[in-house]
């Protein structure tokens, strides 16, 4: 089972490491997205080109890659029951494999081997991962993101709030194994947004805009 989990982790990482934002911007004629705005390859920075449809496609593809990694792992691994300390902590091996693959899919987006481990911040990938493994929780997190984005117009603040809310809600709504993986993802999102956090505190963070700069 350790070998199978390792394969799921590797497969999830490789799928997650595909830099769709970078590829799409090159194909659309915007050049290297890493030379625009924050230098990130994620959808928020793609939006700074002024092309909303390209940003939307980036979101969908970035979310799809971690989510599909989780889905494939869930389908191809056995449904062997697993127990963690007590019956209330039980899950199945294929669900554990799904959580591992999805988590490494998000890691792949953040640290892609093809770009010298300099990738995005994993927000869309994290959403797709949670959507595939616990869709009601993903909808709650998305609702939190929308509320914060419309109220304050800071994409980074909305992402941070949504990421932190996911494991909190998971603790009450899902088996503990989900909350553990979602907590790891939330911590990763926070770490990857360290520069944004500094700018938010300083009042210099860029707000969401649909105008081309």
C-alpha positions as CSV (number, residue, x, y, z in Angstrom):
1,X,0.0,0.0,0.0
2,X,2.9,2.3,0.7
3,X,4.1,1.8,-2.9
4,X,0.7,2.5,-4.3
5,X,0.4,5.7,-2.3
6,X,3.9,6.7,-3.6
7,X,2.7,6.2,-7.2
8,X,-0.4,8.2,-6.5
9,X,1.7,11.0,-5.0
10,X,4.1,11.0,-7.9
11,X,1.3,10.9,-10.5
12,X,-0.5,13.7,-8.7
13,X,2.6,15.8,-8.5
14,X,3.4,15.5,-12.2
15,X,-0.1,16.3,-13.2
16,X,-0.3,19.2,-10.9
17,X,3.0,20.6,-12.1
18,X,1.7,21.4,-15.6
19,X,1.9,25.3,-15.8
20,X,-1.3,26.0,-17.6
21,X,-1.2,29.7,-16.9
22,X,2.2,30.1,-18.4
23,X,1.4,28.0,-21.4
24,X,-1.9,29.8,-22.1
25,X,-0.4,33.2,-21.9
26,X,2.3,32.2,-24.4
27,X,-0.3,30.8,-26.8
28,X,-2.4,34.0,-26.4
29,X,0.6,36.2,-27.2
30,X,1.1,37.8,-23.8
31,X,4.6,36.3,-23.4
32,X,6.0,35.1,-20.1
33,X,3.3,35.7,-17.4
34,X,6.1,35.6,-14.8
35,X,7.1,39.1,-16.1
36,X,3.6,40.6,-15.4
37,X,2.2,41.8,-12.1
38,X,3.2,39.6,-9.2
39,X,5.2,37.2,-11.4
40,X,2.9,34.3,-10.5
41,X,1.6,31.7,-13.0
42,X,-1.8,31.5,-11.4
43,X,-5.2,32.8,-12.6
44,X,-5.1,36.0,-10.5
45,X,-1.9,37.1,-12.3
46,X,-3.3,36.0,-15.7
47,X,-6.3,38.3,-15.0
48,X,-3.8,41.2,-14.9
49,X,-3.4,40.8,-18.6
50,X,-6.9,42.1,-18.9
51,X,-8.1,38.8,-20.5
52,X,-10.9,37.5,-18.3
53,X,-11.5,34.4,-20.4
54,X,-7.9,33.4,-20.3
55,X,-7.9,33.8,-16.5
56,X,-11.1,31.7,-16.3
57,X,-9.6,29.0,-18.5
58,X,-6.5,29.0,-16.3
59,X,-8.7,28.6,-13.2
60,X,-10.5,25.7,-14.7
61,X,-7.4,23.9,-15.8
62,X,-5.5,24.5,-12.6
63,X,-8.5,23.2,-10.6
64,X,-9.0,20.3,-13.0
65,X,-5.4,18.9,-12.7
66,X,-5.5,18.4,-8.9
67,X,-9.1,17.3,-8.9
68,X,-8.5,14.7,-11.7
69,X,-5.5,13.4,-9.9
70,X,-7.7,12.8,-6.8
71,X,-10.4,11.2,-9.0
72,X,-8.1,8.8,-10.8
73,X,-6.5,7.7,-7.6
74,X,-9.9,7.1,-6.1
75,X,-11.0,5.0,-9.0
76,X,-8.0,2.8,-9.6
77,X,-7.1,1.9,-6.0
78,X,-8.9,-0.7,-3.8
79,X,-11.7,0.2,-1.4
80,X,-10.1,-1.6,1.5
81,X,-11.4,-0.3,4.8
82,X,-8.9,1.6,7.0
83,X,-9.3,2.5,10.7
84,X,-7.4,5.2,12.5
85,X,-7.5,4.8,16.3
86,X,-11.3,4.4,16.5
87,X,-14.2,3.4,14.3
88,X,-15.2,7.1,14.0
89,X,-11.9,7.7,12.2
90,X,-12.4,5.0,9.6
91,X,-12.0,5.6,5.9
92,X,-11.1,3.5,2.8
93,X,-7.7,3.1,1.1
94,X,-9.0,4.6,-2.2
95,X,-10.1,7.7,-0.4
96,X,-6.7,8.0,1.4
97,X,-5.0,7.5,-2.0
98,X,-7.3,10.2,-3.5
99,X,-6.4,12.7,-0.7
100,X,-2.7,11.9,-1.2
101,X,-2.8,12.4,-5.0
102,X,-4.8,15.6,-4.7
103,X,-2.5,17.0,-2.1
104,X,0.5,16.3,-4.3
105,X,-1.3,17.8,-7.2
106,X,-1.5,21.0,-5.3
107,X,2.1,20.7,-4.4
108,X,3.0,20.2,-8.0
109,X,1.3,23.4,-9.0
110,X,3.2,25.3,-6.2
111,X,6.5,23.7,-6.9
112,X,6.6,22.4,-10.6
113,X,9.8,20.6,-11.5
114,X,9.6,22.1,-15.0
115,X,9.9,25.7,-13.7
116,X,12.7,25.1,-11.2
117,X,10.0,24.6,-8.4
118,X,8.7,28.2,-8.9
119,X,5.0,27.9,-9.5
120,X,1.6,29.3,-8.5
121,X,0.0,29.6,-5.1
122,X,-2.3,26.6,-5.4
123,X,-5.7,28.3,-4.7
124,X,-7.5,27.0,-7.8
125,X,-5.8,23.6,-7.5
126,X,-6.8,23.4,-3.8
127,X,-10.4,24.2,-4.7
128,X,-10.5,21.5,-7.4
129,X,-9.0,19.0,-5.0
130,X,-11.5,19.7,-2.3
131,X,-14.3,19.8,-4.8
132,X,-13.5,16.3,-6.0
133,X,-13.1,14.8,-2.5
134,X,-15.8,16.8,-0.5
135,X,-17.8,18.9,-2.9
136,X,-20.2,20.4,-0.2
137,X,-17.2,21.7,1.7
138,X,-15.7,23.2,-1.6
139,X,-19.0,25.1,-2.2
140,X,-18.8,26.5,1.4
141,X,-15.2,27.6,0.8
142,X,-16.1,29.1,-2.5
143,X,-18.9,31.0,-0.9
144,X,-16.4,32.4,1.6
145,X,-14.1,33.4,-1.2
146,X,-16.9,35.2,-3.1
147,X,-18.1,37.0,0.0
148,X,-14.6,38.2,0.9
149,X,-13.8,39.1,-2.7
150,X,-16.9,41.2,-3.2
151,X,-16.6,42.9,0.3
152,X,-12.9,43.8,0.2
153,X,-11.8,43.2,-3.5
154,X,-8.6,41.5,-2.4
155,X,-8.1,38.2,-4.1
156,X,-5.3,37.2,-1.7
157,X,-7.5,37.9,1.4
158,X,-10.4,36.0,-0.1
159,X,-8.1,33.0,-0.9
160,X,-6.6,33.0,2.6
161,X,-9.9,33.2,4.3
162,X,-11.4,30.4,2.1
163,X,-8.3,28.2,2.6
164,X,-8.5,28.6,6.4
165,X,-12.2,28.1,6.5
166,X,-12.0,24.7,4.7
167,X,-10.3,22.7,7.4
168,X,-12.4,24.4,10.1
169,X,-15.6,23.3,8.4
170,X,-14.1,19.9,7.6
171,X,-13.5,19.3,11.3
172,X,-17.3,19.5,11.9
173,X,-18.6,18.1,8.7
174,X,-16.1,15.4,7.5
175,X,-14.1,12.5,8.9
176,X,-10.8,13.7,10.6
177,X,-8.6,12.4,7.8
178,X,-10.1,15.1,5.5
179,X,-9.5,17.8,8.0
180,X,-5.9,16.7,8.4
181,X,-5.2,17.0,4.6
182,X,-7.1,20.2,4.2
183,X,-5.2,21.7,7.1
184,X,-1.9,20.9,5.3
185,X,-3.3,22.6,2.2
186,X,-4.4,25.7,4.1
187,X,-0.9,26.0,5.7
188,X,0.6,25.8,2.3
189,X,-1.7,28.5,0.9
190,X,-0.8,30.7,3.9
191,X,3.0,30.2,3.4
192,X,2.7,30.8,-0.4
193,X,0.9,34.1,0.3
194,X,3.4,35.5,2.8
195,X,4.3,38.4,0.5
196,X,0.6,39.2,0.0
197,X,0.1,39.1,3.8
198,X,2.8,41.7,4.2
199,X,1.2,43.9,1.6
200,X,-2.2,43.5,3.1
201,X,-0.9,44.7,6.4
202,X,1.0,47.6,4.8
203,X,-2.1,48.5,2.8
204,X,-0.3,48.1,-0.6
205,X,-1.9,45.0,-1.9
206,X,-3.5,45.2,-5.3
207,X,-7.2,44.9,-5.6
208,X,-9.2,42.9,-8.0
209,X,-9.7,44.7,-11.3
210,X,-11.0,43.8,-14.7
211,X,-9.1,46.6,-16.5
212,X,-6.1,45.9,-18.6
213,X,-2.9,47.5,-17.2
